[in-house]
Structures are given as C-alpha cells and as structure tokens.
C-alpha cells in the first residue's frame, strides 16, 4: 500500500475518534437541547400528550416510513456511484451513506459530504464522490419541488419561490449536459486562472462533469421517481401524525406543508434546516386552522421521526468498524 493510502487509512480511523467524536456528540446534544426549548415553548405537556396519542404502534409506522425514505435514497445513491464507475460492497456503502446523516446538523449539508472521505479509502476520488453527493442533493431538490407543486394552490405566496427554483433547476439540468463547453471552460480555468483559484474552478467543473452522467435519461426519471416516493413517504408519515392527533388536514395539504417546510429549511443553510423548517411548518399548520400547541407537537414529532432519527442512525453508523472489501471498478 502506498504512503498516501496509509495516510487516508489513518484519517479514516482518526477523523471521528477522540475529541472529534466527543465534539460531534456535543453538537448533537446542544441541538437536542435547542429542540427541548422549542418543545417547551409550544407546551411540553402537549408534546408528551401527542406522543402518547400516537402511541408505540404509531411511532413504529412513522419510523418505518422514514426508513423507506432512507432506503430508497440509498438505492439511488448506489446507482449514482455505479454510473460514475464504482461499486462498493453494499453493506459497507450503506454504512458510509447512513454515517453521513450523523453530521446532517452541520450547516449547509456540509456534514453529509464526509462520505467523500470514507469513499476515498475505497478508491473513489473526491470529485467523483462529491459529484454523487451533489447529484443526490439536486435530485432531492427536484423531488421536493414536485411535491410542493402538488399543493401549491393552497399557498399562493409560495408560487414565486417555486417558479424561481424551477427555472434554476431547468437551467442547471441544461448546463450539466454541456460537456463540450464545460471541458473547454475547465481547460481555460487551468491555464488562465491563477494558482488556487484555477485549481478550485477546475475541480468544481470536474464535479459538474461527473454529475452530468447522473442526470441523463433514463437515470434522470429514475432518480426523480425514487425521490418522490422517498420524500412522499415522510410526507405520508406527517399526514398520519396529523390524522392521529385529530386534524382533518388533507393528504395533498400535508404533503405540501411538509415538503415546503423542508425545502425552506434546506435553503436556509442552517444546520439540518433547524429553525427554518420548524417555524415554516408551524406557521403553515396554524394558517390551516390547526391550534398552535397541536401544530408545535406535530412538528416536533415528525422532526424527531425524520431528522433526529436519521442523526441517531448516523451517529451509530459512525461508531461501526469499516468493512475491508475490494472495490469493483466499472467501465460504463
């Protein structure tokens, strides 16, 4: 094994050990305390009462729907890696994928990019793994926007934001397919731009070029469908919670409120969308004639069953040992 490989191996085993892992747990703890404060603001007794009302069976149903979300997104993730020419042993790839959720609470989705460090040890370059990460986030954005569109007529003020995002997405999809121009731009950046800036632009364009392979037909449609079902399952979980708590919220309305709130949280670039998603969700529920205590209780429950469930699984995956397996290289 080359010296560089040994360095990557040491990084893999130390990056989240010792004080780093304790710092991660501290961040999770502080965020959890923030959630506790949020719950108390809405009435802690209301949150507890909502949990009791949903019950053990209800929470199992909700958590199962969350697992459907993670599972389908992982299937899409594996397809992205395969399109980029790599196949990682499925259990190890799943561990790496779930481990990224452990750092979801870091700002701007940056935490999930930790997968690139783990995948480097399996022979996948940073531009390729970051391309898979970018492709997943872009696919999520497309799917969430389509879910929001289902109930867009329920909240007219959201239309300008959706139109802007839809325009940006279409533009992005067109740019991703301009391989010839992107390669020319990469060459110009490498030869004309100074030092670090040139390298940064060069690597950025390389990531975009790799990502373009993940957004060609039929993979584009395949990824969108998987994303719609995945995020739709969490929207159904939200609808189920509202139904159990006695709300007459319709399924399209519930899907819109959940998807739009998560979208706002993601665009805020706050850690895990904390604050932005919750405030949006509570506000929209109140606008749909849901009492504030019930709105807060439902919001806390769905976020515990989605965001915080994912974080818990991610932290657990980070503690699991790496499975040493050979990487199979494709030549698509």
VMD Tcl script that draws the C-alpha trace (Angstrom):
set ca {
  {0.00 0.00 0.00}
  {1.36 3.42 -0.93}
  {2.16 6.08 1.67}
  {-0.83 8.12 0.51}
  {-3.13 5.16 1.10}
  {-1.75 4.76 4.62}
  {-2.47 8.44 5.24}
  {-6.07 8.07 4.08}
  {-6.42 4.96 6.24}
  {-5.17 6.79 9.33}
  {-7.51 9.70 8.59}
  {-10.41 7.28 8.23}
  {-9.82 5.80 11.65}
  {-9.00 9.06 13.49}
  {-11.21 11.71 11.89}
  {-14.12 10.88 14.20}
  {-12.28 9.44 17.17}
  {-11.22 11.03 20.45}
  {-12.03 14.71 20.81}
  {-13.56 14.90 17.34}
  {-16.21 12.33 18.17}
  {-16.85 13.98 21.53}
  {-17.26 17.32 19.73}
  {-19.80 15.71 17.41}
  {-21.76 14.35 20.37}
  {-21.64 17.80 21.98}
  {-23.09 19.40 18.84}
  {-25.85 16.77 18.78}
  {-26.53 17.36 22.49}
  {-26.70 21.16 22.10}
  {-29.04 20.79 19.15}
  {-31.21 18.39 21.16}
  {-31.35 20.94 23.99}
  {-32.47 23.52 21.44}
  {-35.23 21.17 20.40}
  {-36.23 20.72 24.03}
  {-36.52 24.50 24.39}
  {-38.62 24.62 21.21}
  {-40.91 21.92 22.61}
  {-41.31 23.69 25.95}
  {-42.18 26.91 24.12}
  {-45.11 25.15 22.50}
  {-46.06 23.36 25.70}
  {-44.08 20.28 26.69}
  {-47.20 18.63 28.06}
  {-48.78 18.95 24.60}
  {-45.79 17.22 23.00}
  {-45.90 14.39 25.54}
  {-49.67 14.07 25.11}
  {-49.19 13.87 21.34}
  {-46.59 11.12 21.76}
  {-48.95 9.17 23.98}
  {-51.77 9.61 21.49}
  {-49.66 8.41 18.57}
  {-48.51 5.51 20.72}
  {-45.86 2.85 20.18}
  {-47.51 1.34 17.12}
  {-47.99 4.75 15.55}
  {-44.33 5.68 16.08}
  {-43.26 2.36 14.55}
  {-45.34 3.20 11.47}
  {-43.83 6.69 11.24}
  {-40.25 5.46 11.73}
  {-40.81 2.73 9.14}
  {-41.87 5.36 6.62}
  {-38.68 7.26 7.44}
  {-36.67 4.08 6.81}
  {-38.40 3.80 3.43}
  {-37.09 7.29 2.68}
  {-33.51 6.40 3.64}
  {-33.65 3.06 1.84}
  {-34.86 4.44 -1.49}
  {-32.36 7.27 -1.38}
  {-29.60 4.75 -0.73}
  {-30.70 2.73 -3.78}
  {-30.40 5.92 -5.83}
  {-27.02 6.65 -4.26}
  {-25.74 3.23 -5.32}
  {-26.94 3.88 -8.86}
  {-25.07 7.19 -8.91}
  {-21.85 5.50 -7.79}
  {-22.33 2.80 -10.42}
  {-22.83 5.41 -13.15}
  {-19.60 7.04 -12.02}
  {-17.84 3.68 -12.49}
  {-17.71 2.29 -8.95}
  {-19.33 -0.45 -6.95}
  {-18.75 -0.54 -3.21}
  {-19.71 -3.62 -1.16}
  {-23.37 -2.89 -0.34}
  {-23.23 -3.25 3.50}
  {-20.14 -1.01 3.64}
  {-21.67 1.50 1.23}
  {-24.83 1.56 3.35}
  {-22.76 2.19 6.49}
  {-21.00 5.08 4.77}
  {-24.25 6.51 3.44}
  {-26.05 6.37 6.80}
  {-22.95 7.72 8.59}
  {-23.37 10.93 6.60}
  {-26.68 11.51 8.39}
  {-24.79 11.72 11.68}
  {-23.41 15.07 10.55}
  {-26.63 16.38 8.99}
  {-26.84 19.00 11.72}
  {-23.74 20.75 10.35}
  {-24.52 23.85 8.23}
  {-25.43 23.67 4.56}
  {-25.47 19.88 4.24}
  {-21.66 20.01 4.51}
  {-21.68 17.26 7.12}
  {-23.05 14.67 4.71}
  {-20.08 15.32 2.43}
  {-17.99 13.37 5.00}
  {-18.92 10.35 2.87}
  {-16.26 11.50 0.41}
  {-13.54 10.89 2.98}
  {-14.79 7.36 3.63}
  {-15.24 6.58 -0.08}
  {-11.70 7.77 -0.82}
  {-10.49 4.72 1.08}
  {-12.47 2.60 -1.41}
  {-10.79 4.03 -4.47}
  {-13.32 6.75 -5.29}
  {-11.81 10.17 -5.95}
  {-13.11 13.27 -4.23}
  {-14.53 14.80 -7.46}
  {-16.48 11.58 -8.12}
  {-17.86 11.15 -4.60}
  {-18.71 14.86 -4.38}
  {-20.45 14.50 -7.75}
  {-22.58 11.71 -6.26}
  {-23.31 13.95 -3.27}
  {-24.23 16.90 -5.50}
  {-26.39 14.64 -7.68}
  {-28.28 13.37 -4.64}
  {-28.93 16.86 -3.29}
  {-30.01 18.15 -6.70}
  {-32.32 15.14 -7.17}
  {-33.80 15.78 -3.71}
  {-34.43 19.40 -4.67}
  {-36.26 18.35 -7.85}
  {-38.39 15.79 -5.99}
  {-39.26 18.17 -3.15}
  {-40.21 20.88 -5.61}
  {-42.57 18.47 -7.39}
  {-44.17 17.51 -4.08}
  {-44.60 21.19 -3.23}
  {-46.28 21.72 -6.60}
  {-48.97 19.20 -5.64}
  {-50.48 21.60 -3.16}
  {-49.12 24.88 -4.46}
  {-52.59 26.32 -5.00}
  {-53.13 26.06 -1.24}
  {-50.49 28.69 -0.53}
  {-50.24 31.28 -3.35}
  {-47.39 33.29 -1.71}
  {-45.10 30.29 -2.35}
  {-45.56 30.47 -6.13}
  {-42.74 32.97 -6.86}
  {-40.21 30.86 -4.92}
  {-41.29 27.70 -6.72}
  {-41.10 29.39 -10.14}
  {-37.61 30.69 -9.38}
  {-36.42 27.26 -8.18}
  {-37.99 25.50 -11.17}
  {-36.20 27.91 -13.53}
  {-32.89 27.34 -11.77}
  {-33.36 23.56 -11.89}
  {-34.11 23.52 -15.62}
  {-31.11 25.78 -16.21}
  {-28.95 23.52 -14.08}
  {-30.04 20.40 -15.97}
  {-29.18 22.08 -19.27}
  {-25.76 23.19 -18.01}
  {-24.98 19.69 -16.73}
  {-25.29 18.32 -20.27}
  {-22.98 20.88 -21.91}
  {-19.99 18.55 -21.72}
  {-18.04 20.14 -24.57}
  {-18.31 23.65 -23.18}
  {-17.59 22.56 -19.63}
  {-14.40 20.77 -20.69}
  {-13.29 23.87 -22.60}
  {-14.01 26.02 -19.55}
  {-12.04 23.62 -17.35}
  {-9.03 23.95 -19.66}
  {-9.29 27.74 -19.64}
  {-9.52 27.79 -15.85}
  {-6.49 25.54 -15.51}
  {-4.36 27.58 -17.93}
  {-5.53 31.15 -17.37}
  {-6.64 31.49 -13.76}
  {-4.00 31.99 -11.04}
  {-2.92 29.17 -8.70}
  {-5.51 28.10 -6.16}
  {-8.42 29.81 -7.91}
  {-7.64 27.91 -11.11}
  {-7.47 24.61 -9.22}
  {-10.72 25.36 -7.38}
  {-12.61 26.16 -10.58}
  {-11.00 23.16 -12.31}
  {-12.14 20.76 -9.56}
  {-15.58 22.37 -9.44}
  {-16.11 21.86 -13.17}
  {-14.83 18.30 -12.86}
  {-17.51 17.61 -10.23}
  {-20.16 19.09 -12.53}
  {-18.94 16.94 -15.44}
  {-19.19 13.78 -13.33}
  {-22.65 14.84 -12.10}
  {-23.90 15.24 -15.65}
  {-23.68 11.45 -16.08}
  {-26.23 11.05 -13.27}
  {-28.82 13.27 -14.97}
  {-29.13 11.64 -18.35}
  {-32.18 9.67 -19.36}
  {-33.36 7.22 -18.10}
  {-31.46 7.85 -14.82}
  {-32.96 11.34 -14.52}
  {-36.50 9.96 -14.43}
  {-35.47 7.01 -12.26}
  {-33.88 9.33 -9.69}
  {-36.87 11.68 -9.64}
  {-39.35 8.82 -9.13}
  {-37.29 7.35 -6.29}
  {-37.04 10.80 -4.71}
  {-40.78 11.41 -5.00}
  {-41.62 8.10 -3.31}
  {-38.88 8.54 -0.70}
  {-39.84 12.06 0.40}
  {-43.50 11.33 -0.16}
  {-43.28 8.55 2.42}
  {-42.20 11.07 5.06}
  {-44.99 13.36 3.93}
  {-47.43 10.49 4.48}
  {-45.90 10.00 7.95}
  {-46.62 13.67 8.68}
  {-50.19 13.24 7.42}
  {-50.60 10.16 9.63}
  {-49.45 12.08 12.71}
  {-51.85 14.93 11.96}
  {-54.69 12.44 11.42}
  {-53.99 10.64 14.72}
  {-53.91 13.99 16.53}
  {-57.41 14.73 15.25}
  {-56.67 17.12 12.40}
  {-58.75 17.00 9.21}
  {-55.79 18.12 7.09}
  {-55.97 16.55 3.62}
  {-53.12 14.45 2.23}
  {-52.20 16.99 -0.52}
  {-52.11 19.75 2.09}
  {-49.96 17.67 4.43}
  {-47.55 16.79 1.60}
  {-47.28 20.45 0.62}
  {-46.69 21.67 4.19}
  {-44.06 19.03 4.89}
  {-42.21 19.37 1.57}
  {-42.30 23.18 1.54}
  {-41.08 23.38 5.15}
  {-38.16 21.02 4.48}
  {-37.36 22.96 1.32}
  {-37.27 26.26 3.23}
  {-35.11 24.64 5.91}
  {-32.66 23.37 3.29}
  {-32.46 26.74 1.52}
  {-31.76 28.47 4.84}
  {-28.44 26.55 5.03}
  {-28.98 26.26 8.75}
  {-27.76 23.02 10.42}
  {-30.26 20.34 9.41}
  {-32.66 23.14 8.47}
  {-33.17 23.65 12.21}
  {-35.46 26.57 12.93}
  {-36.39 27.39 9.36}
  {-38.25 24.13 8.72}
  {-39.97 24.15 12.11}
  {-41.14 27.76 12.00}
  {-42.45 27.29 8.44}
  {-44.26 24.07 9.36}
  {-45.90 25.52 12.47}
  {-46.90 28.69 10.60}
  {-48.50 26.79 7.71}
  {-50.35 24.49 10.11}
  {-51.74 27.46 12.02}
  {-52.80 29.04 8.71}
  {-54.70 25.80 8.05}
  {-56.66 26.18 11.30}
  {-54.51 23.89 13.45}
  {-54.16 25.10 17.05}
  {-50.65 26.27 17.95}
  {-49.97 23.62 20.65}
  {-51.08 20.86 18.28}
  {-49.05 22.38 15.42}
  {-45.89 22.52 17.56}
  {-46.46 18.99 18.90}
  {-46.92 17.56 15.39}
  {-43.84 19.43 14.14}
  {-41.66 18.14 16.97}
  {-42.89 14.58 16.44}
  {-42.26 14.50 12.69}
  {-38.82 16.06 13.08}
  {-37.91 13.56 15.80}
  {-39.03 10.74 13.50}
  {-37.19 12.07 10.43}
  {-34.25 14.40 11.11}
  {-33.34 13.20 14.59}
  {-33.95 9.54 13.77}
  {-31.53 9.93 10.85}
  {-28.96 11.68 13.07}
  {-29.19 8.86 15.64}
  {-28.71 6.21 12.96}
  {-25.82 8.22 11.52}
  {-24.00 8.55 14.84}
  {-24.43 4.80 15.35}
  {-23.05 4.08 11.86}
  {-20.05 6.30 12.60}
  {-19.14 4.04 15.51}
  {-19.20 0.87 13.40}
  {-15.90 -0.54 12.12}
  {-15.07 -0.28 8.45}
  {-15.50 -3.47 6.44}
  {-12.40 -4.06 4.38}
  {-13.56 -5.14 0.94}
  {-12.28 -4.89 -2.57}
  {-13.72 -2.21 -4.80}
  {-15.02 -3.31 -8.15}
  {-14.32 -0.79 -10.89}
  {-16.78 -0.46 -13.74}
  {-16.13 0.84 -17.18}
  {-19.54 2.06 -18.31}
}
mol new
graphics top color blue
foreach p $ca { graphics top sphere $p radius 0.5 }
foreach p [lrange $ca 0 end-1] q [lrange $ca 1 end] { graphics top cylinder $p $q radius 0.2 }
display resetview
